[in-house]
Amino acid sequence: MRSIKRLPMPPTRGVLGHVDYLKRSDIHLQMLRWKAQYGRFYRLRLGLTPAVVIADTEWIRTIMKSRPGEFRRISSIESVFQEAGLNGVFSSEGERWENQRKLTEPMFQPAHLKYFYSSLRKVTSRLSNRFTMLAETGETIALVDEFKRYTVDITSLLAFGEDVNTLEQGDNPLSQSLRHLFPIINERCESPLPVWRYIRRARDKQFDASLNLIREYVDGFIYRQRQRIQLNPQLLDAPENMLQVMLAEQQKDGMLKDDDIVANAITLLIAGEDTTANTLTWMSFLLCSAPSVEACVFQECKEVTDSVEAILPWPLPRMPWLTAVMYESMRLKPVAPLLYLEPTKNTVIDDFLIKKGTPLLLMLNASGFDDELFQQPYDFMPERWLERGKAAFSDLQPFGGGPRMCPGRSLALMEIKLGFHALCSGFRVEAQQAASAVTESFAFTMTPSGFCVKLHKREQTQ
């Protein structure tokens, strides 16, 4: 058994060690460069605290399977979410997580997906109409913003029974406020000291204002759903949305408080917006540089619906090419590239003694660039997913793994297929900048920065 002091370490920057690196929006790429230089295990120094970076696929799998008993999120993450009143199923640990899971697990059972379809279809139709309008005006757009409207509309409808309809009515205070949360939460989770508790910057005040406004919206959603349940108690047995599921669960379990429902409701809004929208945008970005693949996806889209305006029917048809582009995007541009954990007790990883509470930085993005798992790993080759034995989705971790795998993964995949089909079947995407001008920006999720496009309507005869 060896000490982690024997692990290699990149050069530090000042007394804080590698803290400044963690604040950078390209830290996930920097860690890949360090992996190439120092190997699958290396250490960092966060102030006076040693941390271990793990880029070994098998060990990452093992660690994720050992949650929540042997590993948990870094303590500072739960502290930040708790302070903001957002400590739901994403950030909570231990017994609290067990209670939070009771609220969220029933919502995402695969059997429920068919009941979600009518709402998804309605919002996807609006997305297609929105794309038509943008194509007709010839406007240059940030595609990620359009997909965020799509995902926030879906999440609000499915989670709360509220049709906020930002696709047709434009951004509202709720959607605008959501965009202020992730960057600040990410910054606070990575900060070695809780500076915001003592020095209130303008962005901290904006964060508080945004959070208060979101709470007002969610409180209103909860009130209206409670009123509906009072008028129709049968909704407790056959809920129409996720908020009703949580309210029904609360009636069964007196331990679940309103604060738990609010925290998980806001978590659903935040998580449901960024991750799926970013994935859809990265898929579009990669396809812009691969016209032959785009042609294959378009042909497939034509074959599964009657017209370019049509929405994918239920049950969703198999779409090998679209799915391959999605998987390849998740490999090359994973929107959740890093996971920060710590052991709940002293443990051993690859013969290294890791003490309780030592920060572990798991590189979920590392496996996608492993040439032992993927040939030509830096190339966009969605065809690798079409041949048996060429690539395995189990070698990626876009939704995490183990007991704490993302509960909304089936819904996310459904949204992606519907949204990307709406784009590719009816429109051609023209990038307005070179691919090299688009950068990866990591702030809790990894988003494309600088990706602007014009949409061109496809003809029915194409």
SULPEPE-V135497 format. One record per residue. N is the residue number from 0. RES is the residue in one small letter. D_CENTER is the distance of its C-alpha to the mean C-alpha in whole Angstrom. Layout:
N:RES:D_CENTER, N:RES:D_CENTER
This chain:
0:m:37, 1:r:36, 2:s:35, 3:i:31, 4:k:34, 5:r:35, 6:l:31, 7:p:31, 8:m:30, 9:p:29, 10:p:31, 11:t:30, 12:r:30, 13:g:33, 14:v:33, 15:l:29, 16:g:29, 17:h:25, 18:v:24, 19:d:24, 20:y:22, 21:l:19, 22:k:19, 23:r:19, 24:s:16, 25:d:17, 26:i:17, 27:h:15, 28:l:18, 29:q:21, 30:m:20, 31:l:20, 32:r:23, 33:w:24, 34:k:24, 35:a:26, 36:q:29, 37:y:28, 38:g:27, 39:r:25, 40:f:25, 41:y:26, 42:r:26, 43:l:26, 44:r:27, 45:l:26, 46:g:29, 47:l:31, 48:t:28, 49:p:28, 50:a:24, 51:v:24, 52:v:21, 53:i:21, 54:a:20, 55:d:22, 56:t:20, 57:e:22, 58:w:22, 59:i:19, 60:r:19, 61:t:22, 62:i:20, 63:m:17, 64:k:20, 65:s:22, 66:r:19, 67:p:20, 68:g:24, 69:e:24, 70:f:21, 71:r:19, 72:r:16, 73:i:19, 74:s:21, 75:s:20, 76:i:16, 77:e:18, 78:s:21, 79:v:19, 80:f:17, 81:q:20, 82:e:22, 83:a:20, 84:g:20, 85:l:16, 86:n:17, 87:g:16, 88:v:14, 89:f:11, 90:s:14, 91:s:17, 92:e:19, 93:g:23, 94:e:24, 95:r:22, 96:w:19, 97:e:22, 98:n:23, 99:q:19, 100:r:18, 101:k:21, 102:l:20, 103:t:16, 104:e:17, 105:p:20, 106:m:18, 107:f:16, 108:q:19, 109:p:19, 110:a:22, 111:h:21, 112:l:19, 113:k:22, 114:y:23, 115:f:19, 116:y:21, 117:s:23, 118:s:21, 119:l:18, 120:r:21, 121:k:23, 122:v:20, 123:t:19, 124:s:23, 125:r:23, 126:l:20, 127:s:23, 128:n:25, 129:r:23, 130:f:23, 131:t:27, 132:m:28, 133:l:26, 134:a:28, 135:e:31, 136:t:31, 137:g:30, 138:e:28, 139:t:25, 140:i:22, 141:a:18, 142:l:17, 143:v:13, 144:d:15, 145:e:16, 146:f:13, 147:k:12, 148:r:15, 149:y:14, 150:t:11, 151:v:13, 152:d:16, 153:i:15, 154:t:13, 155:s:16, 156:l:18, 157:l:17, 158:a:16, 159:f:19, 160:g:22, 161:e:22, 162:d:22, 163:v:21, 164:n:21, 165:t:20, 166:l:20, 167:e:24, 168:q:25, 169:g:23, 170:d:21, 171:n:22, 172:p:22, 173:l:19, 174:s:16, 175:q:18, 176:s:18, 177:l:14, 178:r:14, 179:h:16, 180:l:14, 181:f:11, 182:p:14, 183:i:16, 184:i:14, 185:n:13, 186:e:17, 187:r:18, 188:c:17, 189:e:18, 190:s:21, 191:p:24, 192:l:26, 193:p:25, 194:v:27, 195:w:25, 196:r:28, 197:y:31, 198:i:30, 199:r:29, 200:r:27, 201:a:27, 202:r:23, 203:d:23, 204:k:25, 205:q:23, 206:f:20, 207:d:23, 208:a:24, 209:s:20, 210:l:20, 211:n:23, 212:l:23, 213:i:19, 214:r:21, 215:e:24, 216:y:22, 217:v:21, 218:d:24, 219:g:26, 220:f:23, 221:i:24, 222:y:28, 223:r:28, 224:q:27, 225:r:29, 226:q:32, 227:r:31, 228:i:31, 229:q:34, 230:l:36, 231:n:35, 232:p:34, 233:q:33, 234:l:30, 235:l:30, 236:d:30, 237:a:28, 238:p:26, 239:e:24, 240:n:21, 241:m:19, 242:l:20, 243:q:24, 244:v:22, 245:m:22, 246:l:25, 247:a:27, 248:e:26, 249:q:27, 250:q:30, 251:k:30, 252:d:29, 253:g:31, 254:m:29, 255:l:26, 256:k:26, 257:d:25, 258:d:23, 259:d:21, 260:i:20, 261:v:20, 262:a:17, 263:n:15, 264:a:16, 265:i:14, 266:t:11, 267:l:11, 268:l:11, 269:i:9, 270:a:6, 271:g:7, 272:e:8, 273:d:6, 274:t:3, 275:t:6, 276:a:8, 277:n:8, 278:t:8, 279:l:11, 280:t:12, 281:w:12, 282:m:14, 283:s:17, 284:f:17, 285:l:18, 286:l:20, 287:c:22, 288:s:24, 289:a:25, 290:p:27, 291:s:28, 292:v:25, 293:e:24, 294:a:28, 295:c:27, 296:v:24, 297:f:26, 298:q:29, 299:e:26, 300:c:25, 301:k:29, 302:e:30, 303:v:28, 304:t:28, 305:d:32, 306:s:31, 307:v:29, 308:e:28, 309:a:27, 310:i:24, 311:l:23, 312:p:25, 313:w:24, 314:p:24, 315:l:22, 316:p:24, 317:r:23, 318:m:22, 319:p:23, 320:w:22, 321:l:19, 322:t:17, 323:a:19, 324:v:17, 325:m:14, 326:y:14, 327:e:16, 328:s:13, 329:m:11, 330:r:14, 331:l:15, 332:k:12, 333:p:9, 334:v:6, 335:a:6, 336:p:10, 337:l:11, 338:l:12, 339:y:15, 340:l:17, 341:e:21, 342:p:24, 343:t:25, 344:k:29, 345:n:30, 346:t:29, 347:v:30, 348:i:28, 349:d:29, 350:d:33, 351:f:31, 352:l:32, 353:i:29, 354:k:30, 355:k:28, 356:g:26, 357:t:25, 358:p:22, 359:l:20, 360:l:18, 361:l:16, 362:m:15, 363:l:13, 364:n:13, 365:a:17, 366:s:18, 367:g:17, 368:f:20, 369:d:22, 370:d:25, 371:e:26, 372:l:23, 373:f:23, 374:q:26, 375:q:26, 376:p:22, 377:y:22, 378:d:23, 379:f:21, 380:m:23, 381:p:21, 382:e:24, 383:r:24, 384:w:22, 385:l:25, 386:e:27, 387:r:28, 388:g:27, 389:k:26, 390:a:22, 391:a:21, 392:f:17, 393:s:18, 394:d:18, 395:l:14, 396:q:12, 397:p:8, 398:f:8, 399:g:10, 400:g:14, 401:g:17, 402:p:17, 403:r:14, 404:m:12, 405:c:9, 406:p:12, 407:g:10, 408:r:9, 409:s:13, 410:l:12, 411:a:9, 412:l:11, 413:m:14, 414:e:13, 415:i:12, 416:k:15, 417:l:17, 418:g:16, 419:f:16, 420:h:20, 421:a:21, 422:l:20, 423:c:22, 424:s:25, 425:g:26, 426:f:25, 427:r:25, 428:v:23, 429:e:25, 430:a:24, 431:q:26, 432:q:25, 433:a:26, 434:a:23, 435:s:24, 436:a:23, 437:v:19, 438:t:18, 439:e:14, 440:s:14, 441:f:12, 442:a:11, 443:f:9, 444:t:6, 445:m:8, 446:t:10, 447:p:13, 448:s:16, 449:g:19, 450:f:18, 451:c:21, 452:v:22, 453:k:25, 454:l:25, 455:h:28, 456:k:29, 457:r:30, 458:e:34, 459:q:34, 460:t:36, 461:q:34
